[in-house]
Amino acid sequence: MHSPAYDGRVSGQRASGPGIRPIDIEVDLPVSADVAWRAITDPDRVIDWFTNASPVGPVGSVYRLDFGDGSVVSGEILELEPGRRLVHLWRWEGADDAETTRVAWTVTPTAGGSTVRLVHDGWAEAGLDAAARDDHEGYWAGYLEDLRDLLSDG
């Protein structure tokens, strides 16, 4: 498992303008879309590969991720299509309200199982720089590898 030491505020620099590309990562999984969906939304499964998560509520409710040591992310759920798509805001507690980005999870069935796609965007709009984006991308890549490993092992 990856250590949750990063708190999203390492660089502390403001973006100089638009053009910071979104994080866009797909992982192919050898499980059904239903199993993949539960793995990214059921707190009892999310903790196995990511962190302590609140239950996913309806649109408008708050989704919260607690990485321990005071590192907490929370944000409003913007979209929810059960079994297919979850979109929520992402803001580290203690950060400026403006430093809010957006995370979208999409699950798609495939012939060999399913694909989970994560898109994390809104970096420049949040006033964050490419370094903050790149730090998050490294962590997301590691967490999604952990998800694949967990679901590949059964």
C-alpha positions as CSV (number, residue, x, y, z in Angstrom):
1,M,0.0,0.0,0.0
2,H,1.1,3.5,-0.6
3,S,1.8,5.9,2.2
4,P,-0.6,8.8,2.5
5,A,2.0,11.3,3.5
6,Y,1.2,13.8,0.8
7,D,-1.3,16.4,1.9
8,G,-1.8,18.2,-1.4
9,R,-0.1,21.4,-0.2
10,V,3.6,20.7,-0.8
11,S,4.3,23.1,-3.7
12,G,2.3,26.0,-2.3
13,Q,2.7,27.9,-5.6
14,R,0.0,29.4,-7.6
15,A,-0.6,28.5,-11.2
16,S,0.6,31.0,-13.7
17,G,-2.3,30.4,-16.1
18,P,-4.6,27.9,-17.7
19,G,-3.4,24.8,-19.5
20,I,-2.6,22.4,-16.7
21,R,-3.8,19.1,-18.2
22,P,-6.1,16.8,-16.2
23,I,-4.9,13.6,-14.6
24,D,-6.5,10.8,-16.7
25,I,-5.8,7.3,-15.7
26,E,-7.5,4.0,-16.8
27,V,-7.0,0.6,-15.2
28,D,-8.3,-2.6,-16.7
29,L,-9.7,-5.0,-14.1
30,P,-10.4,-8.7,-14.4
31,V,-13.7,-8.3,-12.5
32,S,-17.3,-7.3,-13.4
33,A,-18.3,-3.7,-13.5
34,D,-20.4,-4.3,-10.4
35,V,-17.4,-5.6,-8.4
36,A,-15.3,-2.7,-9.7
37,W,-18.0,-0.2,-8.7
38,R,-18.2,-1.6,-5.1
39,A,-14.4,-1.5,-4.9
40,I,-14.4,2.3,-5.6
41,T,-17.5,3.2,-3.6
42,D,-18.0,0.8,-0.7
43,P,-16.0,2.1,2.3
44,D,-15.2,-1.5,3.4
45,R,-13.5,-2.1,0.0
46,V,-12.0,1.4,-0.5
47,I,-10.0,1.1,2.7
48,D,-8.3,-2.1,1.2
49,W,-6.6,-0.2,-1.6
50,F,-6.9,3.6,-0.9
51,T,-8.0,5.0,2.4
52,N,-10.8,5.5,5.0
53,A,-13.8,6.8,3.0
54,S,-17.3,7.9,4.0
55,P,-20.2,6.2,2.3
56,V,-21.2,7.6,-1.0
57,G,-24.4,9.6,-0.5
58,P,-26.7,11.3,-3.0
59,V,-25.8,14.3,-5.1
60,G,-25.2,17.3,-2.9
61,S,-23.9,15.2,0.1
62,V,-20.2,15.4,1.2
63,Y,-17.8,12.7,0.4
64,R,-14.8,12.5,2.8
65,L,-11.5,10.6,2.6
66,D,-9.3,10.4,5.7
67,F,-5.7,9.5,5.1
68,G,-4.7,9.7,8.8
69,D,-2.4,12.2,10.5
70,G,-4.8,15.0,9.8
71,S,-4.7,14.6,6.0
72,V,-8.4,14.8,5.0
73,V,-10.0,15.5,1.7
74,S,-13.7,16.3,1.4
75,G,-16.0,17.6,-1.3
76,E,-19.6,17.7,-2.5
77,I,-20.8,14.9,-4.7
78,L,-21.7,16.5,-8.1
79,E,-22.9,13.5,-10.1
80,L,-23.8,9.9,-9.2
81,E,-24.9,7.2,-11.6
82,P,-24.8,4.1,-9.4
83,G,-22.7,1.3,-11.0
84,R,-21.2,3.7,-13.5
85,R,-20.1,7.2,-12.5
86,L,-19.2,9.2,-9.4
87,V,-18.0,12.8,-9.6
88,H,-17.0,14.8,-6.5
89,L,-15.1,17.9,-5.5
90,W,-11.6,17.5,-3.9
91,R,-10.3,19.9,-1.3
92,W,-7.7,19.2,1.4
93,E,-9.0,20.3,4.8
94,G,-7.2,23.5,5.8
95,A,-6.6,24.6,2.2
96,D,-8.2,27.7,0.8
97,D,-11.8,27.1,-0.5
98,A,-10.6,28.1,-3.9
99,E,-8.1,25.2,-4.0
100,T,-10.9,22.8,-5.0
101,T,-10.5,20.4,-7.9
102,R,-12.8,17.7,-9.3
103,V,-12.5,13.9,-9.4
104,A,-14.6,11.8,-11.8
105,W,-14.7,8.0,-11.5
106,T,-16.2,6.0,-14.4
107,V,-16.7,2.2,-14.5
108,T,-17.2,0.6,-17.9
109,P,-17.8,-3.1,-18.6
110,T,-15.4,-4.8,-21.0
111,A,-15.1,-8.2,-22.6
112,G,-12.5,-9.2,-20.0
113,G,-14.0,-7.5,-17.0
114,S,-14.2,-3.8,-16.5
115,T,-12.2,-0.5,-16.8
116,V,-12.1,2.1,-14.1
117,R,-11.2,5.6,-15.4
118,L,-10.2,8.4,-13.0
119,V,-10.1,12.0,-14.2
120,H,-8.9,14.7,-11.8
121,D,-9.1,18.2,-13.2
122,G,-9.6,21.8,-12.4
123,W,-6.0,22.5,-11.4
124,A,-5.5,26.0,-12.9
125,E,-9.0,27.0,-12.0
126,A,-8.2,26.1,-8.4
127,G,-5.0,28.3,-8.5
128,L,-2.8,25.2,-8.2
129,D,0.4,24.6,-10.2
130,A,1.6,21.8,-12.4
131,A,3.7,20.4,-9.5
132,A,0.6,19.9,-7.4
133,R,-1.1,18.2,-10.3
134,D,2.0,16.0,-10.9
135,D,2.3,15.0,-7.2
136,H,-1.4,13.9,-7.3
137,E,-0.9,11.9,-10.5
138,G,1.9,9.9,-8.9
139,Y,-0.2,9.0,-6.0
140,W,-3.3,8.2,-8.1
141,A,-1.2,5.9,-10.3
142,G,0.0,4.1,-7.3
143,Y,-3.4,3.8,-5.7
144,L,-4.9,2.5,-8.9
145,E,-2.1,-0.1,-9.2
146,D,-3.1,-1.2,-5.7
147,L,-6.7,-1.5,-6.8
148,R,-5.8,-3.6,-9.8
149,D,-3.5,-5.8,-7.6
150,L,-6.3,-6.3,-5.0
151,L,-8.9,-7.2,-7.6
152,S,-6.5,-9.4,-9.6
153,D,-5.7,-11.5,-6.4
154,G,-9.4,-12.3,-5.9
